[in-house]
Amino acid sequence: MIDERLTTILLVDDEEVLRESVSDFLEDRDYRVITAENGFAALEIFKKEKPDLVLTDLRMPQMDGLELLKKIGKIAPEIPLIVVSGTGRISDTVQALQLGAWDYILKPVQDMNIIIHAVERCLERADLQLQNKRYQQDLEALVWERTGELQKANSHLAAINARLKKVLQTTKNVSVCTDVVRFGSVLLEEFAEHMAASGGSLFLCEKDGMRLIHSLETEHVPSFLPFPLKEGSILQQVMDRRKPLLNPEISLDTTIVTSGWQGYQNGSVLIFPLQADNGEVIGVLTLHNKTFPPFVEQDLEIGTILASYSCETLRAIYATENLRTSESRFRDLAEMLPEGVIETDLDFKVNYVNVKAVELFGYSEFEFLSGFNILDLIEKKQRNIARAALIQQFPGDGENAFEYQALRKSGESFPILFHCAVVKENGTPVGYRTVIVDISIIKEADRERSRLEEQYHQAQKVESIGRLAGGVAHDLNNLLTPVLGYSQLIYNETPEGNKHKDYLEQIIRASERARDLVGQLLAFSRKQTLQYQPLNINTVIERFSKLLRRTIREDIELIFDLQDDIQTVEADIGQIEQVLMNLCVNASDAMPNGGQLFFSTSMIDYHEEMSGYGLDASRKHLLLTVRDTGCGMDSELMSHIFEPFFSTKGDKGTGLGLATVYGIVSQHGGYTKVESEPGQGTTFKIFLPVVETASNEAQGVVEQLKNLNGTEDIILVEDDTAVKEMVAEFLGGLGYRIVAVENGQEALKMLEKEKFDILLTDVILPGLNGKELYLYARNLHPELKVLYMSGYANEIMGEGGVLNDDVAFIQKPFSINALAAKLRTVLDQ
């Protein structure tokens, strides 16, 4: 049944006897039938009744069937239209199909089942089209939803970025301050602006207490708070914890003891300790907001960053003030600063340089003091800008900071923050003092953030594609299983020498290739069971080359040099084919104007040259080489090709192809090496450990049945009708007694009545899944064995997608021989 209601069919024919006979036949099969004797009457009924399917003759009075097809096709193109006619003319058939007919049945109809089969087929097709349409709509809705989330995230990131840019400007404003009073007023006012605070104060620690440096309020703020601070007061708690504090409403916090100076009694409060390098608190900055809304966590985070930068500036200011009091103390402290400090005369000639500046730029102190011009430390294209910035300081008392690209003695360029101020003696300018900070780490962090954001967006796309690939692969496996199974049944029953046997072999091999491609989809979506088996790499390459010759461009020549004496490797065939496919795609892109693609295999003993590859020294290795004559790469590009998300193809590539190759080879215990030069092509060398003990590799897929018969009782559980019928028919032909059901509930009812030798079940089932079904069944019959089958078996996978040793499982789509052999193995254990 396609729907809960009866399916309605509109039958149009001018022959009353035929209408009645077909109508009775369809109604006996639970269809609701409406009849019309001509196209005109049928069209009116169609508009009123909206039937699910139309059966119509072509030759009728008033309006013939062709005209009816045309009009219904415009009204409802999704409704299946089947022509039942005896005109016998090919032109009528072609015209009917062009006008939208889904099927064509010739009169006289000798067997009414032909009509039933056509009706069911068309209804199923219509239902599939409806489901696909709904799926498309759901997918589009999901895309819109994800787009909305991304826009919200981008908006949030933009807001944070704006605040961080403002923080950077604040650090520049604070960094130019040269005395504590100026520092205190600028810092507090900048903090208040960032946090929309209505009040606040800055206290700096002295030996006996904390002195007020600046306040946004004139009332209730003492100029000095003596140590020890009152136990339990908010300032005392911050001093002890040495961490910022956020209190959204101080009046509601019973853990805080009033300090006694009637300071902050209500409202939202933010307090930041200012700390020295050793963690000691050297000051406290408080912010108060009596208006709504209160401070939030983001204010706390931004303020913490500001406080950190402010501490650095405050330390520099303390150092500067000490330097003014004593030249000796100035020199000692300057040498300890983590920034480069350089002083010059008014002509920019260096007359003092600290150790950090020597380390930073690579020049010796002697070179600096031998008439060196400080502007020569800046890239040539920015020197005039820097000169103008220094001159603008003269003859003022301020200090400014600028960003430049600096040059080390080696010629290396790096970004700096260039603080500059005029040096005065008795009020007269005598030169310039600069503090130079290497900000390479900050710039690299900005680039890393951008790269991570791009990786996140790319991962979202890959995740969506992966989910889609997994779902498609599951459905394709169910479709391929009966195709492969029935083809092999017919093949086994077809005598040798019959040309149809060759055709069937091609169908089987094509089905197997489709099965392998589905396996790659499952591997991409991480839903595949990895099954390691002895493989002859030459055989894999030969089979893969047949597909490659049909898919790669004709201007690329394929050349093979496969040694006969190679040993087998233990590998997953789908993963190895994925490696070959990714390398071939990469080579094809590198040869836009054509070229040659070489494949070679050979055995290689472990030796010193391979010692750095991380290979097992106790094992021999197979060397698989894939070489192209393309554009090649330089060493810089080669250093990144195995990085996830690295791509030279822009939006055309995911950046995962070669990263996947590296990961698969490493998972197999091997190593990937690349050799290339610009214009000389690229060579990939894949080292794989071989299997030391001889092992028979799986033979060809087209085999005759050998000793696979049985008489055991099997309960088969499969919700896909085509797969269920194929498996039941095949196993029944081998002598097994089969009871086939569609779901776990029906299976349990049969298990309560009868005893079976084995449960053959799909993993994904409506209601109980296969694994849950077996747990229930084992309680009824502890000796019952189980063989799982599925194209989507992550429910029974082990870690990393590798099948657990104690699980009997066969991957869809399977060959009938493989199913019979696997079943016989489980039963005989």
C-alpha positions, 0 to 999 in steps of 0.5 A: 500500500502506498498510503493509509487510504485506498489508492484511487485509479482513474480508468478511461476507455470507450469500451464498456466491457473493458472498463468493467473487467479492468475495474473489477480486477483492480477493485479485487486488489483493494484499489478504488477505481473511477471510470470515464468513457472519454477524455473530456469526462475523465478530465472533469473527474480528475480535477474533482477526485485527484486520483493517484494514477490514470489508466487511459486508452488513446483512441476515444471520442470527444477528447482522445488519450493524447490530448488527455495526457497533455492536459493532465501533465500540465495540471499534475505532472507528478501523477503516474499516467499509463497508456493501455491501447491497441493502435499498434503504431510506434508513433502513438507510443512515442508521442504518448511517452513524450507527453508524459506517459510513464508506461505503455501497455498494448491491447489486447491484454492477455494477462491482467497481472501485466496491468497490476505490475505496471500500476505498482511499479508506477506508484512506487516510482511516484512515491519515491519521487515524493520522498526525494522531493521531501528529502530535498526540502528537508535538506534545504531547510537544514542548510538554511538553519546552518547558514543562520547559525553561522551568521550568528557566530560571525556576528558574535565574532565580529563583536568580539573582534571589534572589542579586541581592536579597541583593546589594542588601541587602548594598550597603545594609548596606555603605553605612551604614558610616562608617569604614574598619574597620567597612566592612572587617569588614561587607564581608568578612563579607558577601562570605564569606556570599555565597560560602560562603567559609571565609577571606578578607582585605581589604587597602587600599592606602597609599603604601608598601604594602597594610594589612590592614583585616580578616581572617577568619583569624588565622594567616599573614596579615601586617598589612602587605604592602610594595610592590613585591609579589613578582613572580608572586604571586597578589596581584601578578597581580591588581594588574597586571591590575586584574581579578577572579581565580577559581582553582578549585585554587591548588595546581595552578596552576604560574604562581603564585609563593608570596608567602612568607607561607604564605598560600593554598597550596591550595583555591579562591580568589577575589580582587577588586581594589577600584578608584577612578574612574580605575581605580587599585587602592585595595584587594584583597579575597581569599576562600578556600574549602578545602572542596568545592565550589570557587568558580564563575563565578557567584560571580565575577559576583556578587562583581564586582557587590558589589565595584563597589558596595563601591568606591563606598561605600569612596570615600564613607567616605574622603571622610567621614573627610577631611571630619572633619579639615578643614571646607574639605576637606569642602566641596570634596570634597562638591561633587565627589560624584556623589550629592546630599548634604544636611545639616540641623539636628535639625528637618530644616531644610537648612543645607548642600546640595551642587551635585549635590543642587541639580541633582537636585531643581531648587531653588537653593542659596538656596531650600534654605538659606531654611528648606527642610525636607528631608522636603518632597523626599519624596512626601507619602504617605512623609514620615511614614515618612521622619521616623520613619526619621530620628528612629530614627537619633537619638542613635545612631552608625549610618547607614541607607539607605532607598528613597523616591519623591522630588519635583523642583521641577517636580513630577516623581517619581523613586526615590532611595536615601536614606542618613542618619546623625546628625551630632555635635559633641563627641559631641552630636547636632546634625543629620542628614547625608543622601546621596541617590542617583538610582536611576532607571536601576536601576529602569528596568533592572529593568523592562526585564528583565521586559519582555524576559522577556515578549518572549522567552516571546511570541517562543517562542509565535510561533515555534511557531505559525510552524513549524506554519503553514509545515508546514500551508501546504505541505500545503495548497498541494499539495492546492490545486494539482490543485483549481485546475488541474482546475477550470480545465481543465474551465472552458476546455472548458465552452461559454459560456452553460452555467450550470456555467461560472459555478459553475466560476468561483466554484470557481476564485476560491475556490481562488485566495482559499485560495491567497492565505490560504496565502501569508499563512501562509507569510509568517507562518512566513517561508517565502514567496517575495516576488514584486513585481508591478504592482498596482492597489490598487483591484482588491486592495481590491475583491477583499479586500472580498468576503472581508471582508464574509463575515468581519467582524461584521454591525454594522460598515458598510463604505464605499469611496471609491476614486478611478479615476485612481490609478497602479499600485504595485510590491508583493507582493499577499499582503503588501498583503492582510496589511496590509489584514487586520491594519488591519481586525482592529484596527478591528473590535476598536476597535468592539465595539458596531459602527460604520463602516469607511472605505476610500479611495485617492487620488494625492498629490504629495510636499510639505513636509508629507511631508518628515518621513516619509522618502519619496522626493521624486522619486516620486509616492505613492498614499495608502491610508486606512483609518478607523474610528469606534471608541474611538480612542487618546490620544497615549501609546498611539499612541506605542507601537502600532507596537512589536513585542509591544505589545498592549492586548488582553492574552492575546488579542493577539500585539502583532505586527499593527500592527508587521507593517503598519509593516514591510511598508509600509516594505519597500515603500518607503512610510510609515505614519501614524496619527491618533486621539483618544479617542472619535473613531476612528482613521485609518491613512494608508499612503503607497506609491510608484507605478510611473512607467512604465505596466505591465500588471497581471496580468489575472483568473485565469479566462483561456482558453489563448492560444498556449501550445502546445508540442512540447518534451520535458519530464521532470516530477518530482513526488512528489504523485500528484494534482499529477503527474497533473494537470500531465502531463495538462494539458501533454500536452494542449498537445502536449508530450511528458511523462515523469513520475517521482516522485523525483530518482533516477528522473529521473536514470535517465531523463536518462541514457537520453534527452535533454529540453528542460526539467526541471519539478521540485518543490523538496521531494522525497524523497532529492535535492531539486529544486535538487540534482537540477538540478545533477546533471542539468546535468552530463549535459545542460548545455543543459537548462533548469529550472522549479522549482515548490513551495509551500515554496521557501526552498531557492531564495530569495534574501536576505529571501525575495525570489526570485533573478532567475536562478531560474525558479520558479512558486509552488504552487498555480498556475493551469494558464494560469500554468504554461503561460505560465511554461513557454513563457517559460522554453523561449523564453528 
